[in-house]
Amino acid sequence: FTTRSGNAVVSMLLREAVECLTRFTGKPKHPEFMAELDRIRVAAAELQKVNVPNMDDDERLSFWLNVHNFGVILACALALQKGATLPSTLIALAWRRSRTW
């Protein structure tokens, strides 16, 4: 198991994924974008070490919602890397969200 709380792990990953998506929007083939996505994907392996059964109900709900959000943002970033276009509302949401952290 990881020594960090599950919500600390997923919060960090979610923040990094949103910042990466925001920073490289419009530059899907940028080598730094690809390297950053690979780094985030490797870091996401720590999610497997989270001790979910020891969380209370509120903590578990927050954890799983943020894991879902992280997955969506990461999937969008990977799709963008392969040349897909993203809805402008998602880009705007990612931009606004990154400004609150």
Summary of the structure (lengths in Angstrom):
residues: 101
radius of gyration: 14.1
end to end distance: 26.9
largest distance: 41.7
contacts: 267
relative contact order: 0.20
helix: 76%
strand: 0%
